[in-house]
Amino acid sequence: MLTGRVQHELELLKRHIIVLKKVMESGPIGIMKLSDETGIPDHLVRYSLRVLEQQGLIAPSTQGAVATRSANEAFVELKTELTRIGVVIEEINRIGLD
C-alpha cells in the first residue's frame, strides 16, 4: 500500500515521543521501568532510547536515562512539524479519494 511506510514511521515517531516524554517527566529512569510504565516492550524502549540519545535529546546516567536541555526545544519544534504534517494530510483529504 502507498501509505505503509508513512504509517510505520508515524508509529515509530509516536513511540519515540512517548519514551522521551516519560524520560522528561520521570528521569532518571531505566529501561524496565520505562517499559512497565508505557506498556512498550523493553527491546523497543531500548531502540527508542538509542535514537533519542543519538539525537541529543537524552543522556545515559548510572540511574537511567535523563533528558537533555534540548529535549524541551525539540518538543516545540516537533509540535510545529506535526502541524505542518497535519496540513499536508488535510490537503490530501481535500483532493478526494472517492
DSSP file (Angstrom, degrees, kcal/mol; ACC not computed):
  #  RESIDUE AA STRUCTURE BP1 BP2  ACC     N-H-->O    O-->H-N    N-H-->O    O-->H-N    TCO  KAPPA ALPHA  PHI   PSI    X-CA   Y-CA   Z-CA
    1    1 A M    >         0   0    0      0, 0.0     3,-1.2     0, 0.0     4,-0.4   0.000 360.0 360.0 360.0 149.2    0.0    0.0    0.0
    2    2 A L  T 3   +     0   0    0      1,-0.2     4,-0.3     2,-0.1     3,-0.3   0.801 360.0  46.6 -61.5 -31.3    1.2    3.5   -0.7
    3    3 A T  T 3> S+     0   0    0      1,-0.2     4,-2.9     2,-0.1    -1,-0.2   0.439  81.4  99.3 -95.7   0.5    0.8    4.6    2.9
    4    4 A G  H <> S+     0   0    0     -3,-1.2     4,-2.2     1,-0.2    -1,-0.2   0.901  85.8  44.7 -55.3 -47.4    2.6    1.6    4.6
    5    5 A R  H  > S+     0   0    0     -4,-0.4     4,-2.4    -3,-0.3    -1,-0.2   0.900 114.0  49.8 -66.3 -41.1    5.9    3.4    5.0
    6    6 A V  H  > S+     0   0    0     -4,-0.3     4,-2.4     2,-0.2    -2,-0.2   0.927 110.6  50.3 -63.9 -44.7    4.3    6.6    6.3
    7    7 A Q  H  X S+     0   0    0     -4,-2.9     4,-2.2     1,-0.2    -2,-0.2   0.920 110.9  49.7 -58.8 -45.1    2.2    4.6    8.8
    8    8 A H  H  X S+     0   0    0     -4,-2.2     4,-2.2    -5,-0.2    -2,-0.2   0.924 111.5  47.9 -60.1 -46.6    5.3    2.8   10.1
    9    9 A E  H  X S+     0   0    0     -4,-2.4     4,-2.6     1,-0.2    -1,-0.2   0.868 110.6  51.5 -65.1 -37.4    7.3    6.0   10.5
   10   10 A L  H  X S+     0   0    0     -4,-2.4     4,-2.5     2,-0.2    -1,-0.2   0.891 109.6  49.5 -68.0 -38.4    4.4    7.7   12.4
   11   11 A E  H  X S+     0   0    0     -4,-2.2     4,-2.1     2,-0.2    -2,-0.2   0.904 112.1  49.0 -64.6 -40.6    4.1    4.7   14.8
   12   12 A L  H  X S+     0   0    0     -4,-2.2     4,-2.4     2,-0.2    -2,-0.2   0.920 111.3  49.1 -63.7 -44.9    7.9    4.9   15.4
   13   13 A L  H  X S+     0   0    0     -4,-2.6     4,-2.5     1,-0.2    -2,-0.2   0.913 109.0  53.3 -60.8 -43.9    7.7    8.6   16.0
   14   14 A K  H  X S+     0   0    0     -4,-2.5     4,-2.4     1,-0.2    -1,-0.2   0.922 109.6  48.4 -58.0 -44.9    4.8    8.1   18.4
   15   15 A R  H  X S+     0   0    0     -4,-2.1     4,-2.5     1,-0.2    -2,-0.2   0.925 110.5  50.2 -63.4 -44.5    6.8    5.6   20.4
   16   16 A H  H  X S+     0   0    0     -4,-2.4     4,-2.8     1,-0.2    -1,-0.2   0.896 111.4  49.5 -60.2 -40.2    9.9    7.9   20.5
   17   17 A I  H  X S+     0   0    0     -4,-2.5     4,-2.9     2,-0.2     5,-0.2   0.914 109.9  50.4 -66.3 -42.8    7.7   10.7   21.7
   18   18 A I  H  X S+     0   0    0     -4,-2.4     4,-2.1     2,-0.2    -2,-0.2   0.933 114.1  44.8 -59.4 -46.3    6.1    8.6   24.4
   19   19 A V  H  X S+     0   0    0     -4,-2.5     4,-2.4     2,-0.2    -2,-0.2   0.933 114.4  48.3 -65.4 -46.6    9.6    7.5   25.6
   20   20 A L  H  X S+     0   0    0     -4,-2.8     4,-2.6     1,-0.2    -2,-0.2   0.925 111.3  50.0 -61.0 -44.9   11.0   11.0   25.5
   21   21 A K  H  X S+     0   0    0     -4,-2.9     4,-2.2     1,-0.2    -1,-0.2   0.906 110.9  49.4 -61.5 -41.1    8.1   12.5   27.4
   22   22 A K  H  X S+     0   0    0     -4,-2.1     4,-2.8    -5,-0.2     5,-0.3   0.896 111.0  49.4 -65.9 -39.9    8.3    9.8   30.1
   23   23 A V  H  X S+     0   0    0     -4,-2.4     4,-2.2     1,-0.2    44,-0.4   0.911 111.4  50.0 -63.7 -41.7   12.1   10.4   30.5
   24   24 A M  H  < S+     0   0    0     -4,-2.6    -2,-0.2    -5,-0.2    -1,-0.2   0.883 118.3  38.8 -63.8 -38.0   11.4   14.2   30.7
   25   25 A E  H  < S+     0   0    0     -4,-2.2    -2,-0.2    -5,-0.2    -1,-0.2   0.855 133.7  18.6 -79.9 -36.6    8.8   13.6   33.4
   26   26 A S  H  < S+     0   0    0     -4,-2.8    -3,-0.2    -5,-0.2    -2,-0.2   0.385  91.5 175.1-122.4   1.4   10.4   10.8   35.4
   27   27 A G     <  +     0   0    0     -4,-2.2    39,-0.2    -5,-0.3     2,-0.1  -0.230  57.2  57.9 -65.4 152.1   14.1   10.7   34.6
   28   28 A P  S    S+     0   0    0      0, 0.0     2,-0.4     0, 0.0    38,-0.2   0.446  83.2 153.2 -71.8 142.1   16.4    9.3   35.5
   29   29 A I  B     -A   65   0A   0     36,-1.4    36,-2.7    -2,-0.1     2,-0.1  -1.000  34.3-133.9-145.0 137.8   14.5    6.2   34.5
   30   30 A G     >  -     0   0    0     -2,-0.4     4,-2.4    34,-0.3     5,-0.2  -0.340  29.4-103.3 -89.7 170.9   15.7    2.8   33.4
   31   31 A I  H  > S+     0   0    0      1,-0.2     4,-2.7     2,-0.2     5,-0.2   0.910 117.2  49.9 -60.2 -47.5   14.6    0.6   30.5
   32   32 A M  H  > S+     0   0    0      1,-0.2     4,-2.6     2,-0.2    -1,-0.2   0.910 112.8  46.1 -63.6 -42.4   12.5   -1.8   32.6
   33   33 A K  H  > S+     0   0    0      2,-0.2     4,-2.8     1,-0.2     5,-0.2   0.908 112.5  51.3 -66.9 -40.6   10.6    0.9   34.4
   34   34 A L  H  X S+     0   0    0     -4,-2.4     4,-1.9     2,-0.2     6,-0.4   0.926 111.5  48.2 -58.8 -44.5   10.0    2.8   31.1
   35   35 A S  H  X S+     0   0    0     -4,-2.7     4,-2.1     1,-0.2     5,-0.4   0.931 113.3  46.8 -62.2 -46.9    8.7   -0.5   29.6
   36   36 A D  H  < S+     0   0    0     -4,-2.6    -2,-0.2     1,-0.2    -1,-0.2   0.911 116.2  43.9 -61.5 -43.8    6.4   -1.1   32.6
   37   37 A E  H  < S+     0   0    0     -4,-2.8    -1,-0.2     1,-0.2    -2,-0.2   0.736 123.3  34.4 -79.4 -22.5    5.0    2.4   32.7
   38   38 A T  H  < S-     0   0    0     -4,-1.9    -1,-0.2    -5,-0.2    -2,-0.2   0.644  97.1-128.0-103.8 -18.3    4.5    2.8   29.0
   39   39 A G     <  +     0   0    0     -4,-2.1    -3,-0.1     1,-0.3    -4,-0.1   0.580  64.9 134.9  78.1   8.9    3.5   -0.7   28.0
   40   40 A I        -     0   0    0     -6,-0.4    -1,-0.3    -5,-0.4    -2,-0.2  -0.785  65.4-104.9 -91.6 131.1    6.2   -0.7   25.3
   41   41 A P    >>  -     0   0    0      0, 0.0     4,-2.2     0, 0.0     3,-0.9  -0.205  29.2-117.5 -55.4 145.6    8.3   -3.8   25.2
   42   42 A D  H 3> S+     0   0    0      1,-0.3     4,-2.7     2,-0.2     5,-0.2   0.821 112.3  56.6 -59.4 -34.5   11.8   -3.3   26.6
   43   43 A H  H 3> S+     0   0    0      1,-0.2     4,-1.5     2,-0.2    -1,-0.3   0.852 110.2  45.6 -67.3 -31.0   13.6   -4.1   23.3
   44   44 A L  H <> S+     0   0    0     -3,-0.9     4,-2.5     2,-0.2    -2,-0.2   0.857 111.5  51.9 -77.2 -35.7   11.6   -1.3   21.6
   45   45 A V  H  X S+     0   0    0     -4,-2.2     4,-2.8     2,-0.2     5,-0.2   0.930 108.3  52.5 -60.6 -45.2   12.2    1.1   24.5
   46   46 A R  H  X S+     0   0    0     -4,-2.7     4,-2.1     1,-0.2    -2,-0.2   0.911 110.1  47.8 -58.5 -43.7   15.9    0.3   24.2
   47   47 A Y  H  X S+     0   0    0     -4,-1.5     4,-2.4     2,-0.2    -1,-0.2   0.929 111.9  49.3 -63.7 -45.2   15.8    1.2   20.5
   48   48 A S  H  X S+     0   0    0     -4,-2.5     4,-2.9     1,-0.2     5,-0.2   0.911 109.8  51.8 -61.5 -41.7   13.9    4.4   21.1
   49   49 A L  H  X S+     0   0    0     -4,-2.8     4,-2.5     1,-0.2    -1,-0.2   0.905 109.0  50.8 -60.9 -40.7   16.4    5.4   23.8
   50   50 A R  H  X S+     0   0    0     -4,-2.1     4,-2.3    -5,-0.2    -2,-0.2   0.930 112.4  46.0 -62.4 -45.1   19.3    4.8   21.4
   51   51 A V  H  X S+     0   0    0     -4,-2.4     4,-1.7     2,-0.2    -2,-0.2   0.927 113.6  48.8 -63.4 -45.3   17.6    7.0   18.7
   52   52 A L  H  <>S+     0   0    0     -4,-2.9     5,-2.6     1,-0.2     6,-0.8   0.867 111.4  50.2 -64.5 -36.2   16.8    9.7   21.3
   53   53 A E  H ><5S+     0   0    0     -4,-2.5     3,-1.5    -5,-0.2    -1,-0.2   0.915 108.2  52.3 -67.3 -42.0   20.4    9.7   22.6
   54   54 A Q  H 3<5S+     0   0    0     -4,-2.3    -2,-0.2     1,-0.3    -1,-0.2   0.830 108.2  52.4 -62.2 -31.0   21.8    9.9   19.0
   55   55 A Q  T 3<5S-     0   0    0     -4,-1.7    -1,-0.3    -5,-0.2    -2,-0.2   0.510 116.5-117.5 -81.7  -4.8   19.6   13.0   18.5
   56   56 A G  T < 5S+     0   0    0     -3,-1.5    14,-0.4    -4,-0.3    -3,-0.2   0.692  83.3 117.3  78.2  19.1   21.0   14.5   21.7
   57   57 A L  S   <S+     0   0    0     -5,-2.6    11,-2.4    -6,-0.2     2,-0.3   0.706  76.5  23.2 -93.5 -22.3   17.6   14.6   23.5
   58   58 A I  E     -B   67   0A   0     -6,-0.8     9,-0.2     9,-0.3    -2,-0.2  -0.917  64.9-154.4-135.4 164.7   18.5   12.2   26.3
   59   59 A A  E     -B   66   0A   0      7,-2.8     7,-2.6    -2,-0.3     2,-0.2  -0.992  22.8-115.7-137.6 145.8   21.7   11.2   28.0
   60   60 A P  E     +B   65   0A   0      0, 0.0     2,-0.3     0, 0.0     5,-0.2  -0.507  33.8 176.5 -78.0 150.8   22.5    8.0   29.9
   61   61 A S  E >   -B   64   0A   0      3,-0.5     3,-0.8    -2,-0.2     0, 0.0  -0.906  47.1-100.4-140.7 170.8   23.3    8.1   33.6
   62   62 A T  T 3  S+     0   0    0     -2,-0.3     3,-0.1     1,-0.2    -1,-0.0   0.773 125.3  46.8 -66.1 -23.4   24.0    5.4   36.2
   63   63 A Q  T 3  S-     0   0    0      1,-0.4     2,-0.3   -34,-0.0    -1,-0.2   0.556 126.4 -85.3 -92.3  -9.5   20.4    5.7   37.4
   64   64 A G  E <  S- B   0  61A   0     -3,-0.8    -3,-0.5   -36,-0.1    -1,-0.4  -0.856  70.8 -19.7 134.6-170.9   18.9    5.6   33.9
   65   65 A A  E     -AB  29  60A   0    -36,-2.7   -36,-1.4    -2,-0.3     2,-0.3  -0.436  53.5-170.0 -74.2 141.8   18.1    8.0   31.1
   66   66 A V  E     - B   0  59A   0     -7,-2.6    -7,-2.8   -38,-0.2     2,-0.2  -0.969  24.7-111.9-129.2 148.2   17.8   11.7   31.7
   67   67 A A  E     - B   0  58A   0    -44,-0.4    -9,-0.3    -2,-0.3     2,-0.2  -0.494  28.8-137.1 -76.0 146.3   16.5   14.4   29.3
   68   68 A T    >   -     0   0    0    -11,-2.4     3,-1.4    -2,-0.2     4,-0.5  -0.460  29.9 -99.6 -93.0 172.8   19.0   17.0   28.0
   69   69 A R  T >> S+     0   0    0      1,-0.3     4,-0.7     2,-0.2     3,-0.7   0.834 121.2  60.8 -61.9 -32.0   18.3   20.7   27.7
   70   70 A S  H 3> S+     0   0    0    -14,-0.4     4,-2.3     1,-0.2    -1,-0.3   0.594  83.0  82.0 -74.9  -7.4   17.5   20.3   24.0
   71   71 A A  H <> S+     0   0    0     -3,-1.4     4,-1.8   -14,-0.2    -1,-0.2   0.921  91.6  47.7 -63.3 -44.0   14.6   18.0   24.8
   72   72 A N  H <> S+     0   0    0     -3,-0.7     4,-1.6    -4,-0.5    -1,-0.2   0.914 112.4  49.3 -63.7 -42.3   12.2   20.9   25.6
   73   73 A E  H  X S+     0   0    0     -4,-0.7     4,-2.3     1,-0.2    -1,-0.2   0.888 107.7  55.5 -62.0 -38.9   13.2   22.7   22.4
   74   74 A A  H  X S+     0   0    0     -4,-2.3     4,-2.8     1,-0.2    -1,-0.2   0.873 103.5  54.6 -63.1 -37.4   12.7   19.5   20.4
   75   75 A F  H  X S+     0   0    0     -4,-1.8     4,-2.2     2,-0.2    -1,-0.2   0.900 108.2  48.9 -63.9 -39.8    9.1   19.3   21.7
   76   76 A V  H  X S+     0   0    0     -4,-1.6     4,-1.7     2,-0.2    -2,-0.2   0.935 114.4  45.2 -64.1 -45.9    8.4   22.8   20.5
   77   77 A E  H  X S+     0   0    0     -4,-2.3     4,-2.5     1,-0.2    -2,-0.2   0.888 111.0  54.3 -64.2 -39.0    9.9   22.0   17.0
   78   78 A L  H  X S+     0   0    0     -4,-2.8     4,-2.8     1,-0.2     5,-0.2   0.903 105.0  53.0 -62.7 -41.8    8.0   18.7   16.9
   79   79 A K  H  X S+     0   0    0     -4,-2.2     4,-1.8     1,-0.2    -1,-0.2   0.907 110.3  48.5 -60.2 -41.7    4.7   20.4   17.5
   80   80 A T  H  X S+     0   0    0     -4,-1.7     4,-2.0     2,-0.2    -2,-0.2   0.926 112.2  48.2 -63.4 -45.4    5.4   22.8   14.6
   81   81 A E  H  X S+     0   0    0     -4,-2.5     4,-2.4     1,-0.2    -2,-0.2   0.898 109.8  51.9 -63.7 -40.9    6.4   19.9   12.3
   82   82 A L  H  X S+     0   0    0     -4,-2.8     4,-2.4     1,-0.2    -1,-0.2   0.856 107.2  53.7 -65.5 -33.9    3.3   17.9   13.3
   83   83 A T  H  X S+     0   0    0     -4,-1.8     4,-1.9    -5,-0.2    -1,-0.2   0.923 109.1  48.8 -63.3 -43.8    1.2   20.9   12.4
   84   84 A R  H  X S+     0   0    0     -4,-2.0     4,-1.8     1,-0.2    -2,-0.2   0.901 110.7  49.9 -62.5 -41.3    2.8   21.0    9.0
   85   85 A I  H  X S+     0   0    0     -4,-2.4     4,-2.3     1,-0.2    -1,-0.2   0.905 108.0  54.4 -63.6 -40.9    2.2   17.3    8.5
   86   86 A G  H  X S+     0   0    0     -4,-2.4     4,-2.4     1,-0.2    -1,-0.2   0.876 105.4  53.3 -59.7 -38.5   -1.4   17.8    9.5
   87   87 A V  H  X S+     0   0    0     -4,-1.9     4,-2.3     2,-0.2    -1,-0.2   0.916 108.6  49.1 -63.6 -43.3   -1.8   20.5    6.8
   88   88 A V  H  X S+     0   0    0     -4,-1.8     4,-2.4     2,-0.2    -2,-0.2   0.908 110.1  51.4 -63.3 -41.4   -0.5   18.1    4.2
   89   89 A I  H  X S+     0   0    0     -4,-2.3     4,-2.5     1,-0.2    -2,-0.2   0.912 109.4  50.3 -62.0 -42.3   -2.9   15.4    5.3
   90   90 A E  H  X S+     0   0    0     -4,-2.4     4,-1.9     2,-0.2    -1,-0.2   0.905 109.5  51.4 -61.5 -41.1   -5.8   17.9    5.1
   91   91 A E  H  X S+     0   0    0     -4,-2.3     4,-1.1     2,-0.2    -2,-0.2   0.906 109.8  49.2 -62.8 -41.8   -4.7   18.8    1.6
   92   92 A I  H >X S+     0   0    0     -4,-2.4     4,-0.8     1,-0.2     3,-0.6   0.917 109.9  51.4 -62.8 -43.1   -4.6   15.1    0.6
   93   93 A N  H >< S+     0   0    0     -4,-2.5     3,-0.6     1,-0.2     4,-0.2   0.851 105.5  56.5 -62.9 -33.7   -8.1   14.6    2.0
   94   94 A R  H 3< S+     0   0    0     -4,-1.9    -1,-0.2     1,-0.2    -2,-0.2   0.760  92.9  68.9 -70.3 -24.2   -9.4   17.6    0.0
   95   95 A I  H << S-     0   0    0     -4,-1.1    -1,-0.2    -3,-0.6    -2,-0.2   0.885 106.8-130.2 -60.3 -36.1   -8.2   16.0   -3.2
   96   96 A G    <<  -     0   0    0     -4,-0.8    -2,-0.1    -3,-0.6    -3,-0.1   0.583  21.8-151.6  88.7 120.4  -10.9   13.5   -2.7
   97   97 A L              0   0    0     -4,-0.2    -1,-0.1     1,-0.2    -3,-0.1   0.056 360.0 360.0-110.4  23.8  -10.4    9.8   -2.8
   98   98 A D              0   0    0      0, 0.0    -1,-0.2     0, 0.0    -2,-0.1   0.476 360.0 360.0 -76.6 360.0  -14.0    9.0   -3.9
